[in-house]
Amino acid sequence: MHTTGVKHSGCAGFAQLPAKRPRRCCFQVQAVQSSQQSSKKPAQKADCKQDFYPYEDASKDDGFFPRRQPGTFPEVKVKNFWSKAKDKLGFTAPEEAESTGIVFDPLRDGPLRYLGYANECGEAFAAWLPPLGVPLSYAVAISYVLVDTYDKGQRAYKSAEKELGSRASLHPEVNTGRLVRLLSFERAMDTVVWQLLASVICPGYTIHTVVALAHAGLIPLEHQAAVQQAFLQCAAVLNTSPETFTQLVDKSLPTMIGLGAIPFIVHPIDSGIHALMNASFRPAVRKFICGPGQGNLADLDMCEDECNVPEEGQANA
């Protein structure tokens, strides 16, 4: 996936996105109901900083098979002098002034990414494939997902190990090995869950349904006299029997409709899966990493946001 090199901040930990998209992840403390306690109201919790969980950006499309955006991860960063100075005084770290450019990912930016569309194409061409054709297309798509998951988990592990292992200033109680494994787990699990839902299950079921509906819609049309007459003329032109021509239409038209639906379902499905995971899986895993996982104790950038750190009772649970 192409990234724009936008540097993350706050609780950023998932993607370097082309545009900031605010997401409030904290709620204000409710007012004290009793008027006797009005003078002792607790201070309201400040709104959390902007979250940078991945979301679908359809501004950069790639033709018939749009580029899917599961979300990539920037390198694990421990807050340093410059990042703390930026928070307080608005300074800019020297490395922030340098453009990192676009990082090429062969699994998401190169031709290999089309393997993720194998199951959709298999569903569209189901009428033309042998009995094992559609299951084989799903096997190809799932294999691509598993390889991408392993790749992203390994990259996260190496990045976290390099960053955390070189920090002599880490809190002595931080279990570095465990935190590195948690960060790798977070990114691998996010990849496999998102890919299976957005690249395999939901689009495969959608194309299967579109093809089935298209085929069902042809049945009443084929019984109309005008359509039957047209089929007879076409069969005569092609020098074939009307039954053979009818079977050809029954296979070809639903296949074309199924293929034509692929570009229109990708972005809505991707956006829906991002919204689902941003409201459930991602905040839960991030909060665990920043709480019991000791990410906050290690002073990770992603744990700067209070929303990612559970209360003391929850952290010790």
C-alpha positions in Angstrom: 0.0 0.0 0.0 1.3 3.4 -0.9 1.8 5.8 2.0 2.4 9.5 1.9 5.1 9.7 4.5 2.9 11.6 7.0 4.4 11.3 10.3 2.2 9.9 13.0 1.7 11.5 16.4 -0.3 11.0 19.6 -1.8 7.5 19.6 -0.8 6.8 16.1 0.2 3.3 15.6 -1.6 1.8 12.7 -1.1 3.8 9.5 0.6 6.7 7.9 -2.5 8.1 6.3 -3.0 10.6 3.5 -5.2 12.7 5.6 -6.0 13.1 9.3 -9.3 11.8 10.3 -10.3 12.8 13.9 -11.9 10.2 16.0 -13.0 11.0 19.5 -12.3 8.1 21.7 -13.1 9.6 25.1 -16.3 10.8 26.6 -16.7 13.7 29.0 -17.3 12.9 32.6 -20.9 13.2 33.4 -22.0 16.1 35.7 -22.6 15.2 39.3 -26.3 14.8 39.9 -26.5 16.0 43.4 -26.4 19.8 43.9 -24.5 19.2 47.2 -21.5 17.8 45.3 -21.4 20.5 42.7 -18.5 22.2 44.4 -16.5 19.0 44.3 -17.0 18.0 40.7 -14.0 16.1 39.4 -12.1 17.7 36.6 -13.4 16.7 33.2 -11.2 14.3 31.2 -9.8 16.1 28.2 -10.7 14.9 24.8 -8.3 12.4 23.4 -5.9 13.3 20.6 -6.7 12.3 17.1 -6.6 8.6 16.4 -4.9 7.3 13.3 -6.5 3.9 12.8 -6.7 3.0 9.2 -9.7 3.9 7.1 -10.6 3.6 3.4 -9.2 6.2 1.1 -10.7 5.9 -2.4 -8.8 8.9 -3.8 -6.1 6.7 -5.3 -7.7 4.1 -7.4 -6.1 1.5 -9.6 -8.6 0.7 -12.3 -10.7 -2.4 -12.4 -9.2 -4.0 -9.3 -8.9 -1.1 -6.8 -6.1 -1.1 -4.3 -7.2 -2.5 -1.0 -6.0 -0.7 2.2 -5.7 -3.0 5.2 -3.5 -0.4 7.0 0.2 -0.6 7.4 2.2 0.2 10.5 4.9 2.8 11.0 8.0 1.8 13.0 7.5 1.5 16.7 8.7 4.7 18.3 9.6 5.5 21.9 9.1 9.1 22.8 12.3 11.0 22.8 13.5 14.6 23.6 12.3 16.0 20.3 8.8 14.4 20.4 8.3 15.7 23.9 9.6 19.1 23.0 7.2 19.2 20.0 4.3 18.4 22.3 5.1 21.2 24.7 6.8 23.9 22.6 6.0 23.0 19.0 9.6 22.1 18.0 10.1 19.8 15.1 12.5 16.9 15.2 15.2 16.9 12.6 14.1 13.6 11.1 10.6 15.0 10.6 11.9 17.5 8.2 13.1 14.7 5.9 10.7 13.1 3.4 10.7 9.3 3.7 9.1 8.9 0.3 7.0 5.9 -0.7 7.8 2.5 0.7 7.1 -0.3 -1.8 5.4 -3.4 -0.4 5.5 -6.2 -3.0 2.5 -7.9 -1.4 0.3 -4.8 -1.5 1.7 -2.6 -4.2 3.0 -5.1 -6.8 1.2 -7.6 -9.0 1.0 -10.1 -6.1 -1.8 -8.0 -4.6 -4.2 -9.3 -7.4 -4.0 -12.8 -5.7 -6.4 -11.3 -3.1 -9.0 -11.1 -5.8 -8.8 -14.7 -6.7 -11.9 -15.7 -4.8 -14.1 -12.9 -6.3 -13.0 -14.0 -9.8 -13.7 -17.6 -8.8 -17.2 -16.7 -7.7 -17.8 -14.8 -10.9 -16.5 -17.6 -13.2 -18.2 -20.4 -11.1 -20.3 -21.5 -14.0 -17.3 -22.1 -16.2 -15.0 -23.8 -13.6 -14.9 -27.4 -12.6 -16.3 -28.4 -9.2 -13.0 -27.7 -7.4 -12.4 -24.4 -9.2 -14.1 -22.1 -6.7 -12.6 -23.7 -3.6 -9.2 -23.5 -5.2 -9.7 -19.7 -5.8 -10.5 -19.3 -2.1 -7.3 -21.3 -1.3 -5.3 -18.9 -3.4 -6.8 -15.9 -1.7 -6.4 -17.3 1.8 -2.8 -18.2 1.1 -2.1 -14.7 0.1 -3.7 -13.4 3.3 -1.6 -15.8 5.4 1.6 -14.8 3.7 0.8 -11.1 4.1 0.0 -11.7 7.8 3.3 -13.4 8.3 5.2 -10.6 6.5 3.6 -7.9 8.5 4.1 -9.7 11.8 7.8 -10.3 11.1 8.3 -6.6 10.0 6.6 -5.4 13.2 8.7 -7.8 15.3 12.0 -6.6 13.8 11.0 -3.0 14.0 9.9 -3.2 17.6 12.9 -5.3 18.6 15.3 -2.8 17.0 13.6 0.2 18.6 13.0 -1.1 22.1 16.2 -3.2 22.3 18.4 -0.1 21.6 16.7 2.0 24.3 18.9 2.0 27.4 16.5 4.6 28.9 13.5 2.2 29.1 11.9 1.7 32.5 13.7 -1.2 34.2 10.3 -2.9 34.9 9.4 -3.1 31.2 9.5 -6.7 29.8 10.9 -5.8 26.4 10.6 -9.3 24.9 6.9 -9.5 25.9 6.2 -6.0 24.6 7.9 -6.8 21.3 5.8 -9.9 20.9 2.6 -8.0 21.7 3.3 -5.4 19.1 4.0 -8.1 16.5 0.8 -9.9 17.5 -1.2 -6.7 17.2 -0.1 -6.1 13.7 -0.3 -9.7 12.5 -3.8 -10.2 14.0 -5.0 -6.9 12.6 -3.8 -7.9 9.2 -5.3 -11.4 9.2 -8.7 -10.3 10.6 -9.0 -7.4 8.2 -7.9 -9.4 5.2 -10.1 -12.3 5.9 -13.2 -10.1 6.3 -12.6 -7.5 3.7 -10.7 -9.6 1.1 -12.2 -13.0 1.3 -15.4 -13.5 3.2 -17.5 -10.4 2.5 -16.5 -9.8 -1.2 -16.8 -13.5 -1.9 -20.3 -13.8 -0.5 -21.3 -10.5 -2.2 -20.1 -11.6 -5.7 -21.7 -15.1 -5.2 -25.0 -13.4 -4.4 -24.8 -11.0 -7.3 -24.1 -13.9 -9.7 -27.0 -15.9 -8.3 -29.4 -13.0 -8.5 -28.4 -12.3 -12.1 -28.9 -15.9 -13.1 -32.3 -16.0 -11.3 -33.3 -12.8 -13.2 -32.6 -14.4 -16.5 -35.1 -17.3 -16.0 -38.3 -15.3 -16.5 -36.8 -13.3 -19.3 -35.9 -16.4 -21.3 -39.6 -17.5 -21.2 -40.8 -14.4 -23.0 -41.6 -14.9 -26.7 -39.6 -11.9 -27.9 -36.5 -13.1 -26.1 -36.9 -16.7 -27.4 -37.2 -15.4 -30.9 -34.1 -13.3 -30.5 -32.2 -16.3 -29.2 -33.3 -18.4 -32.2 -32.0 -15.7 -34.6 -28.7 -15.4 -32.7 -28.3 -19.2 -32.7 -28.9 -19.3 -36.4 -26.2 -16.7 -37.0 -23.7 -18.6 -34.8 -24.7 -21.9 -36.5 -25.6 -23.5 -33.2 -28.7 -24.9 -31.5 -31.0 -22.6 -29.4 -30.3 -24.7 -26.3 -26.6 -24.2 -26.6 -26.9 -20.5 -27.1 -29.3 -20.3 -24.1 -26.7 -22.1 -22.0 -24.0 -19.7 -23.2 -26.1 -16.7 -22.2 -27.0 -18.3 -18.8 -23.2 -18.6 -18.1 -21.8 -15.5 -19.7 -24.2 -12.8 -18.6 -24.1 -13.5 -14.8 -20.3 -13.9 -15.1 -20.0 -10.4 -16.7 -22.3 -8.9 -14.1 -20.3 -10.5 -11.3 -17.0 -9.2 -12.7 -18.5 -5.8 -13.2 -19.6 -5.6 -9.6 -16.1 -6.0 -8.2 -14.9 -2.4 -8.5 -18.0 -1.1 -6.9 -18.0 -3.3 -3.8 -14.3 -3.0 -2.7 -14.3 0.4 -1.1 -17.7 0.1 0.7 -16.7 -3.3 2.1 -13.2 -2.0 3.1 -14.7 1.1 4.8 -17.2 -1.0 6.7 -14.6 -3.4 8.0 -12.4 -0.5 9.0 -15.3 1.1 10.9 -16.1 -2.2 12.6 -12.5 -2.9 13.7 -11.9 0.8 14.7 -14.8 0.5 17.1 -13.9 -2.9 18.6 -10.8 -4.9 17.9 -8.2 -2.1 17.5 -9.0 -0.1 20.6 -9.2 -3.2 22.7 -5.8 -4.5 21.6 -4.2 -1.1 21.8 -5.5 -0.5 25.3 -4.1 -3.9 26.4 -0.7 -3.1 24.9 -0.6 0.3 26.6 -1.8 -1.0 29.9 -1.0 -4.5 31.0 1.4 -4.8 28.1 3.6 -2.0 29.6 3.5 0.1 26.4 2.7 3.2 28.5 5.5 2.4 30.9 7.9 2.1 27.9 6.7 5.6 26.8 5.6 4.4 23.3 4.2 7.1 21.0 1.0 5.1 20.5 0.3 5.2 24.2 0.5 8.9 24.6 -3.3 9.1 24.3 -5.1 8.6 27.5 -7.7 6.5 25.7 -5.2 3.8 25.2 -4.4 3.4 28.9 -6.9 1.6 31.1 -7.7 2.8 34.6 -5.3 1.5 37.3 -7.8 -1.1 38.4 -8.2 -2.4 34.9 -4.5 -2.4 34.3 -3.8 -4.6 37.3 -6.6 -7.0 36.5 
